[in-house]
């Protein structure tokens, strides 16, 4: 089990972060071949392919926000709130803006080329910006920056007025309550908020997602340095795994057996509760087993962790563009699933290397210019005296 040493790097969290982002390539590629409408769809959708989404979507983004909260608390051991706020702004807002301007537009264009066949790509980009520049999958960067900013804003007050909140929270998540409290919360927002607000991924109206994801972020931030929590999830790791497997099996059976449009209200309600059980138990199982299995440095994880945000920014657009040309060749069928996923992964790796090379080059140039300016500003030792 991973020890929570102050200031020590959590290699298990690095591994989970890489794994969670990595599943996005499989997940978004699978949407081409599933039954739900997406940016790009094969001629025939498969309900079996929908199982990829069903088995990963409930926990993946929640886990990423939970990990972000954990890492935020970890970084505050060696950075001030102001430093971390500035760092998060550079890390998240710059990729967000660049993504909105340059990454999302081609995704929108290639997903529906017939609608824009009479306009040039430049004209399309103008229309895209005038229409309000939809966030696309960049919503994650915007939400994460907002949550980090809000948490760092209220943290001094929490520390002052509720100094024992983390300990109390960890103490409440013991025994059966490790499951009951979070699952009841998740089920409640699914049953009462989701039917009203849905999941819009628009900042101003996405009430359900904000309640869900900010809660996950805050929970991670509070529990990072609580040994009782980590000891408890380790103790209950097999129970968590079993609970997640059983709930997923029931969900899968219902999805495969009964088309979604034929679900009565009782099944809809039951599925929302089952998804909440699966979501939390899967997160706990992943955290617990990663702490045991991935608690040492790993070269592959270290390498991927440096570029994983770049992969996130570009991957969905790469999927759509590659999928578009595969469709143009008449080969967008189940046989193209794996080749597209592999091609997207390889493309993301290349783009990640180009990004790192560009950043190294720009830093070297900036250092060279700064050095030249310093040398040029030195006063001459042979200057005349009056």
MARDRENVEX-561438 format. One record per residue (C-alpha): residue number from 1; residue in one letter; x, z, y. Coordinates in nm, 4 decimals. Layout:
N
(NUM A (X Z Y))
...
END
This chain:
386
(1 X (0.0000 0.0000 0.0000))
(2 X (0.1188 -0.0817 0.3532))
(3 X (0.2299 0.2164 0.5549))
(4 X (0.1019 0.2345 0.9108))
(5 X (0.4288 0.3275 1.0739))
(6 X (0.4156 0.3338 1.4533))
(7 X (0.5605 0.0116 1.5861))
(8 X (0.6150 -0.1329 1.2362))
(9 X (0.5098 -0.4931 1.1777))
(10 X (0.2127 -0.5349 0.9490))
(11 X (0.3058 -0.8259 0.7263))
(12 X (-0.0308 -0.8013 0.5519))
(13 X (-0.2088 -0.8757 0.8787))
(14 X (0.0161 -1.1784 0.9361))
(15 X (-0.0744 -1.3055 0.5891))
(16 X (-0.4474 -1.2507 0.6417))
(17 X (-0.4330 -1.4234 0.9792))
(18 X (-0.2611 -1.7284 0.8310))
(19 X (-0.5017 -1.7330 0.5361))
(20 X (-0.8097 -1.7060 0.7598))
(21 X (-0.6978 -1.9879 0.9872))
(22 X (-0.5942 -2.1916 0.6854))
(23 X (-0.9406 -2.1734 0.5315))
(24 X (-1.0753 -2.3382 0.8475))
(25 X (-0.9268 -2.6728 0.7423))
(26 X (-1.1052 -2.6553 0.4060))
(27 X (-1.4217 -2.5186 0.5677))
(28 X (-1.4518 -2.7829 0.8406))
(29 X (-1.3567 -3.0636 0.6021))
(30 X (-1.6291 -2.9448 0.3647))
(31 X (-1.8888 -2.9780 0.6417))
(32 X (-1.8471 -3.3563 0.6212))
(33 X (-1.9720 -3.3478 0.2621))
(34 X (-2.2306 -3.0693 0.2844))
(35 X (-2.6024 -3.0945 0.3512))
(36 X (-2.6000 -2.9551 0.7059))
(37 X (-2.5646 -3.1944 1.0020))
(38 X (-2.2146 -3.1819 1.1526))
(39 X (-1.9975 -3.3915 1.3835))
(40 X (-1.9383 -3.6345 1.0981))
(41 X (-2.1294 -3.6576 0.7699))
(42 X (-2.0851 -3.8504 0.4480))
(43 X (-2.3781 -4.0628 0.3358))
(44 X (-2.4680 -3.8138 0.0634))
(45 X (-2.4388 -3.4391 0.1076))
(46 X (-2.3872 -3.1932 -0.1763))
(47 X (-2.5345 -2.8455 -0.1979))
(48 X (-2.2421 -2.7481 -0.4188))
(49 X (-2.0055 -2.8272 -0.1305))
(50 X (-2.2204 -2.6001 0.0861))
(51 X (-2.0887 -2.3131 -0.1273))
(52 X (-1.7511 -2.3435 0.0478))
(53 X (-1.9217 -2.2568 0.3753))
(54 X (-2.1377 -1.9883 0.2159))
(55 X (-1.8358 -1.8240 0.0538))
(56 X (-1.6127 -1.8205 0.3624))
(57 X (-1.8128 -1.8383 0.6843))
(58 X (-1.9720 -1.4896 0.6768))
(59 X (-1.6374 -1.3056 0.6779))
(60 X (-1.3703 -1.5420 0.8137))
(61 X (-1.4280 -1.5289 1.1911))
(62 X (-1.5302 -1.1618 1.1775))
(63 X (-1.2029 -1.0835 1.0002))
(64 X (-1.0047 -1.2745 1.2638))
(65 X (-1.1629 -1.0704 1.5436))
(66 X (-1.1062 -0.7493 1.3454))
(67 X (-0.7378 -0.8420 1.3004))
(68 X (-0.7130 -0.9266 1.6703))
(69 X (-0.8340 -0.5756 1.7522))
(70 X (-0.5808 -0.4265 1.5094))
(71 X (-0.2960 -0.6267 1.6616))
(72 X (-0.4049 -0.5368 2.0155))
(73 X (-0.3660 -0.1659 1.9400))
(74 X (-0.0357 -0.2296 1.7625))
(75 X (0.1076 -0.4191 2.0606))
(76 X (0.0095 -0.1399 2.3000))
(77 X (0.2766 0.0766 2.1354))
(78 X (0.5455 -0.1255 2.3122))
(79 X (0.3628 -0.3005 2.5970))
(80 X (0.1623 -0.1722 2.8903))
(81 X (-0.2019 -0.2720 2.9354))
(82 X (-0.1047 -0.4962 3.2277))
(83 X (0.1690 -0.6665 3.0243))
(84 X (-0.0598 -0.7275 2.7280))
(85 X (-0.3402 -0.8579 2.9501))
(86 X (-0.0986 -1.1030 3.1108))
(87 X (0.0418 -1.2063 2.7728))
(88 X (-0.3031 -1.2652 2.6233))
(89 X (-0.4021 -1.4744 2.9245))
(90 X (-0.0997 -1.7009 2.8767))
(91 X (-0.1474 -1.7229 2.5000))
(92 X (-0.5209 -1.7912 2.5017))
(93 X (-0.6363 -1.9421 2.8303))
(94 X (-0.3708 -2.2156 2.8531))
(95 X (-0.4472 -2.3520 2.5015))
(96 X (-0.8189 -2.3127 2.5823))
(97 X (-0.7969 -2.5227 2.8992))
(98 X (-0.5735 -2.7853 2.7365))
(99 X (-0.8061 -2.7932 2.4367))
(100 X (-1.1139 -2.8456 2.6531))
(101 X (-0.9445 -3.1239 2.8492))
(102 X (-0.7572 -3.3100 2.5752))
(103 X (-0.8572 -3.1961 2.2246))
(104 X (-1.2359 -3.1635 2.2268))
(105 X (-1.3194 -3.4989 2.4000))
(106 X (-1.1810 -3.7260 2.1230))
(107 X (-1.3621 -3.5094 1.8697))
(108 X (-1.6906 -3.5744 2.0498))
(109 X (-1.6140 -3.9431 2.0959))
(110 X (-1.5220 -4.0219 1.7361))
(111 X (-1.8113 -3.8177 1.5973))
(112 X (-2.0632 -4.0490 1.7631))
(113 X (-1.8866 -4.3746 1.8624))
(114 X (-2.2030 -4.5872 1.8617))
(115 X (-2.3503 -4.3830 2.1465))
(116 X (-2.0466 -4.4611 2.3633))
(117 X (-1.9702 -4.8146 2.2495))
(118 X (-2.0358 -4.9588 2.5963))
(119 X (-1.8105 -4.7191 2.7888))
(120 X (-1.4345 -4.6860 2.7865))
(121 X (-1.2741 -4.3678 2.6584))
(122 X (-1.1771 -4.2728 3.0160))
(123 X (-1.5387 -4.3142 3.1266))
(124 X (-1.6492 -4.1061 2.8299))
(125 X (-1.4086 -3.8256 2.9297))
(126 X (-1.5541 -3.8318 3.2808))
(127 X (-1.9061 -3.8010 3.1378))
(128 X (-1.7856 -3.5197 2.9128))
(129 X (-1.6457 -3.3191 3.2039))
(130 X (-1.9487 -3.3846 3.4271))
(131 X (-2.1826 -3.2692 3.1486))
(132 X (-2.0195 -2.9263 3.1517))
(133 X (-1.7378 -2.9774 2.8992))
(134 X (-1.8821 -2.8262 2.5777))
(135 X (-1.6464 -2.5694 2.4267))
(136 X (-1.6427 -2.7196 2.0777))
(137 X (-1.4318 -2.5016 1.8494))
(138 X (-1.2414 -2.3683 2.1538))
(139 X (-1.5102 -2.1015 2.1787))
(140 X (-1.2911 -1.8736 1.9649))
(141 X (-1.0108 -1.8709 2.2231))
(142 X (-1.2525 -1.8015 2.5080))
(143 X (-1.4316 -1.5231 2.3214))
(144 X (-1.1065 -1.3622 2.2085))
(145 X (-0.9684 -1.3596 2.5634))
(146 X (-1.2926 -1.2085 2.6979))
(147 X (-1.2979 -0.9347 2.4334))
(148 X (-0.9293 -0.8502 2.4804))
(149 X (-0.9759 -0.8393 2.8580))
(150 X (-1.2833 -0.6141 2.8334))
(151 X (-1.1192 -0.3834 2.5791))
(152 X (-0.8058 -0.3422 2.7874))
(153 X (-1.0267 -0.2803 3.0914))
(154 X (-1.2245 0.0052 2.9320))
(155 X (-0.9431 0.1487 2.7198))
(156 X (-0.8140 0.3941 2.9851))
(157 X (-1.1650 0.5412 3.0195))
(158 X (-1.2064 0.5634 2.6421))
(159 X (-0.8719 0.7379 2.6103))
(160 X (-0.9626 0.9803 2.8879))
(161 X (-1.3231 1.0672 2.8004))
(162 X (-1.3357 0.9955 2.4244))
(163 X (-0.9847 1.0799 2.3023))
(164 X (-1.0972 1.1497 1.9437))
(165 X (-1.3269 0.8494 1.8977))
(166 X (-1.0863 0.6689 1.6629))
(167 X (-1.0459 0.9733 1.4384))
(168 X (-1.4203 1.0377 1.4330))
(169 X (-1.4915 0.6719 1.3554))
(170 X (-1.2431 0.6700 1.0673))
(171 X (-1.3828 1.0007 0.9368))
(172 X (-1.7339 0.8547 0.9329))
(173 X (-1.6203 0.5637 0.7122))
(174 X (-1.5582 0.7698 0.3998))
(175 X (-1.7160 0.7407 0.0576))
(176 X (-2.0427 0.5455 0.0526))
(177 X (-2.0483 0.5433 0.4330))
(178 X (-1.7582 0.2987 0.4300))
(179 X (-2.0235 0.0453 0.3303))
(180 X (-2.3515 0.1905 0.4562))
(181 X (-2.2716 0.2223 0.8266))
(182 X (-2.1165 -0.1229 0.8830))
(183 X (-2.3605 -0.3052 0.6530))
(184 X (-2.6641 -0.1464 0.8190))
(185 X (-2.5256 -0.2488 1.1578))
(186 X (-2.4561 -0.6070 1.0452))
(187 X (-2.7945 -0.6372 0.8767))
(188 X (-2.9711 -0.5018 1.1859))
(189 X (-2.8204 -0.7582 1.4219))
(190 X (-2.8878 -1.0357 1.1691))
(191 X (-3.2506 -0.9301 1.1300))
(192 X (-3.3314 -0.8548 1.4931))
(193 X (-3.0861 -1.0431 1.7174))
(194 X (-3.0152 -1.3632 1.5243))
(195 X (-3.3815 -1.4760 1.5041))
(196 X (-3.4117 -1.4398 1.8826))
(197 X (-3.0781 -1.5697 2.0091))
(198 X (-2.9311 -1.7665 1.7205))
(199 X (-2.5610 -1.8569 1.7286))
(200 X (-2.5198 -2.0854 2.0311))
(201 X (-2.1401 -2.0615 2.0864))
(202 X (-2.2170 -2.0875 2.4589))
(203 X (-2.0622 -1.7942 2.6428))
(204 X (-2.3608 -1.7070 2.8616))
(205 X (-2.6271 -1.7174 2.5879))
(206 X (-2.4482 -1.6241 2.2651))
(207 X (-2.5764 -1.2657 2.2513))
(208 X (-2.5769 -1.2338 1.8724))
(209 X (-2.2192 -1.3591 1.8359))
(210 X (-2.0923 -1.1388 2.1170))
(211 X (-2.2438 -0.8254 1.9611))
(212 X (-2.1009 -0.9190 1.6204))
(213 X (-1.7524 -1.0318 1.7193))
(214 X (-1.6839 -0.7784 1.9937))
(215 X (-1.7917 -0.5011 1.7560))
(216 X (-1.5438 -0.6322 1.4995))
(217 X (-1.2695 -0.6511 1.7620))
(218 X (-1.3413 -0.2951 1.8841))
(219 X (-1.3571 -0.1609 1.5275))
(220 X (-1.0155 -0.3076 1.4512))
(221 X (-0.8709 -0.1661 1.7729))
(222 X (-1.0022 0.1814 1.6915))
(223 X (-0.8973 0.1874 1.3257))
(224 X (-0.5444 0.0454 1.3473))
(225 X (-0.3691 0.3833 1.3601))
(226 X (-0.6096 0.5797 1.1401))
(227 X (-0.4446 0.6504 0.7995))
(228 X (-0.7729 0.7859 0.6587))
(229 X (-0.9354 0.4444 0.6974))
(230 X (-0.6516 0.2574 0.5272))
(231 X (-0.6337 0.5143 0.2473))
(232 X (-1.0087 0.4909 0.1929))
(233 X (-1.0265 0.1121 0.1751))
(234 X (-0.7322 0.1170 -0.0663))
(235 X (-0.9097 0.3739 -0.2836))
(236 X (-1.2249 0.1649 -0.2886))
(237 X (-1.0613 -0.1782 -0.3127))
(238 X (-1.2035 -0.2631 -0.6569))
(239 X (-1.5499 -0.1486 -0.5571))
(240 X (-1.5278 -0.3684 -0.2479))
(241 X (-1.4169 -0.6651 -0.4569))
(242 X (-1.6973 -0.6103 -0.7066))
(243 X (-1.9603 -0.5700 -0.4353))
(244 X (-1.8487 -0.8857 -0.2566))
(245 X (-1.8448 -1.0829 -0.5859))
(246 X (-2.1929 -0.9644 -0.6903))
(247 X (-2.3494 -1.0306 -0.3489))
(248 X (-2.1883 -1.3747 -0.3319))
(249 X (-2.3136 -1.4559 -0.6820))
(250 X (-2.6704 -1.3675 -0.5829))
(251 X (-2.6426 -1.5682 -0.2594))
(252 X (-2.5012 -1.8674 -0.4474))
(253 X (-2.7762 -1.8529 -0.7096))
(254 X (-3.0477 -1.8568 -0.4433))
(255 X (-2.8859 -2.1397 -0.2471))
(256 X (-2.8387 -2.3582 -0.5525))
(257 X (-3.1821 -2.2822 -0.6980))
(258 X (-3.4071 -2.3040 -0.3917))
(259 X (-3.3670 -2.5512 -0.1006))
(260 X (-3.3317 -2.3720 0.2329))
(261 X (-3.6493 -2.5242 0.3775))
(262 X (-3.8532 -2.3740 0.0916))
(263 X (-3.7418 -2.0146 0.1433))
(264 X (-4.0290 -1.7726 0.2119))
(265 X (-3.9782 -1.5000 0.4718))
(266 X (-3.8922 -1.2453 0.2032))
(267 X (-3.5980 -1.4542 0.0812))
(268 X (-3.4782 -1.5184 0.4379))
(269 X (-3.4756 -1.1431 0.5040))
(270 X (-3.3067 -1.0703 0.1712))
(271 X (-3.0409 -1.3343 0.2353))
(272 X (-2.9540 -1.1864 0.5736))
(273 X (-2.9059 -0.8464 0.4137))
(274 X (-2.7055 -0.9952 0.1260))
(275 X (-2.4813 -1.1848 0.3701))
(276 X (-2.4151 -0.8590 0.5539))
(277 X (-2.3170 -0.6885 0.2282))
(278 X (-2.0930 -0.9795 0.1330))
(279 X (-1.9405 -1.0030 0.4813))
(280 X (-1.8262 -0.6415 0.5074))
(281 X (-1.7267 -0.5866 0.1439))
(282 X (-1.5202 -0.9096 0.1500))
(283 X (-1.3423 -0.7998 0.4686))
(284 X (-1.2629 -0.4576 0.3212))
(285 X (-1.1432 -0.6106 -0.0070))
(286 X (-0.9171 -0.8592 0.1735))
(287 X (-0.7677 -0.5881 0.3955))
(288 X (-0.7086 -0.3549 0.1014))
(289 X (-0.5538 -0.6063 -0.1381))
(290 X (-0.3439 -0.7700 0.1348))
(291 X (-0.1984 -0.4268 0.2171))
(292 X (-0.0797 -0.4026 -0.1432))
(293 X (0.0189 -0.7626 -0.2138))
(294 X (0.1472 -0.8975 0.1189))
(295 X (0.3296 -0.5936 0.2541))
(296 X (0.6745 -0.7560 0.2720))
(297 X (0.8192 -1.0342 0.4879))
(298 X (0.7393 -1.3817 0.3586))
(299 X (0.9163 -1.6911 0.4881))
(300 X (0.6141 -1.9176 0.4532))
(301 X (0.3839 -1.6720 0.6324))
(302 X (0.6435 -1.6153 0.9059))
(303 X (0.6836 -1.9901 0.9565))
(304 X (0.3095 -2.0626 0.9647))
(305 X (0.2284 -1.7588 1.1784))
(306 X (0.4314 -1.9043 1.4669))
(307 X (0.2119 -2.2154 1.4893))
(308 X (-0.1207 -2.1030 1.3473))
(309 X (-0.2905 -2.1057 1.6885))
(310 X (-0.1744 -2.4639 1.7437))
(311 X (-0.3189 -2.5599 1.4060))
(312 X (-0.6487 -2.4029 1.5089))
(313 X (-0.6613 -2.5921 1.8375))
(314 X (-0.5997 -2.9372 1.6864))
(315 X (-0.7368 -2.9185 1.3306))
(316 X (-1.1047 -2.9991 1.3908))
(317 X (-1.0322 -3.3031 1.6063))
(318 X (-0.7804 -3.4270 1.3489))
(319 X (-1.0472 -3.3898 1.0784))
(320 X (-1.3008 -3.5907 1.2788))
(321 X (-1.0576 -3.8704 1.3674))
(322 X (-0.9231 -3.9074 1.0127))
(323 X (-1.2762 -3.8835 0.8740))
(324 X (-1.3936 -4.1540 1.1166))
(325 X (-1.1325 -4.4039 0.9987))
(326 X (-1.1974 -4.3154 0.6347))
(327 X (-1.5667 -4.3835 0.6991))
(328 X (-1.4801 -4.7145 0.8686))
(329 X (-1.2961 -4.8105 0.5495))
(330 X (-1.6076 -4.7269 0.3479))
(331 X (-1.4389 -4.4447 0.1579))
(332 X (-1.6090 -4.1356 0.3025))
(333 X (-1.7308 -3.9899 -0.0259))
(334 X (-1.6502 -3.6905 -0.2437))
(335 X (-1.3276 -3.8546 -0.3620))
(336 X (-1.1906 -3.8441 -0.0061))
(337 X (-1.2392 -3.4658 0.0375))
(338 X (-0.8996 -3.3571 -0.0944))
(339 X (-0.7009 -3.6472 0.0619))
(340 X (-0.8530 -3.5735 0.4040))
(341 X (-0.7775 -3.2006 0.3729))
(342 X (-0.4162 -3.2764 0.2751))
(343 X (-0.3765 -3.5340 0.5546))
(344 X (-0.5159 -3.2907 0.8118))
(345 X (-0.2826 -3.0140 0.6923))
(346 X (0.0196 -3.2449 0.7133))
(347 X (-0.0828 -3.3659 1.0601))
(348 X (-0.1237 -3.0089 1.1846))
(349 X (0.2228 -2.9207 1.0529))
(350 X (0.3754 -3.2179 1.2372))
(351 X (0.1923 -3.1333 1.5597))
(352 X (0.3049 -2.7721 1.5259))
(353 X (0.6680 -2.8816 1.4952))
(354 X (0.6323 -3.1133 1.7958))
(355 X (0.4823 -2.8283 1.9955))
(356 X (0.7715 -2.5950 1.9068))
(357 X (1.0267 -2.8662 1.9875))
(358 X (0.8596 -2.9345 2.3225))
(359 X (0.8535 -2.5656 2.4125))
(360 X (1.2219 -2.5250 2.3221))
(361 X (1.3089 -2.8316 2.5291))
(362 X (1.1104 -2.7112 2.8313))
(363 X (1.2660 -2.3638 2.8098))
(364 X (1.6147 -2.5164 2.7883))
(365 X (1.5439 -2.7373 3.0896))
(366 X (1.4029 -2.4440 3.2860))
(367 X (1.7131 -2.2362 3.2022))
(368 X (1.9418 -2.5229 3.3053))
(369 X (1.7602 -2.5710 3.6361))
(370 X (1.7606 -2.1976 3.7086))
(371 X (2.1345 -2.1807 3.6335))
(372 X (2.2037 -2.4764 3.8621))
(373 X (2.0049 -2.3176 4.1421))
(374 X (2.1926 -1.9881 4.1059))
(375 X (2.5294 -2.1642 4.1139))
(376 X (2.4266 -2.3700 4.4141))
(377 X (2.3109 -2.0591 4.5993))
(378 X (2.6466 -1.8764 4.5683))
(379 X (2.8316 -1.8540 4.9026))
(380 X (3.1589 -2.0435 4.9232))
(381 X (3.4660 -1.8187 4.9013))
(382 X (3.6623 -2.0577 5.1263))
(383 X (3.4113 -2.0481 5.4085))
(384 X (3.5565 -2.0228 5.7641))
(385 X (3.5618 -1.6860 5.9358))
(386 X (3.4792 -1.6409 6.2987))
END
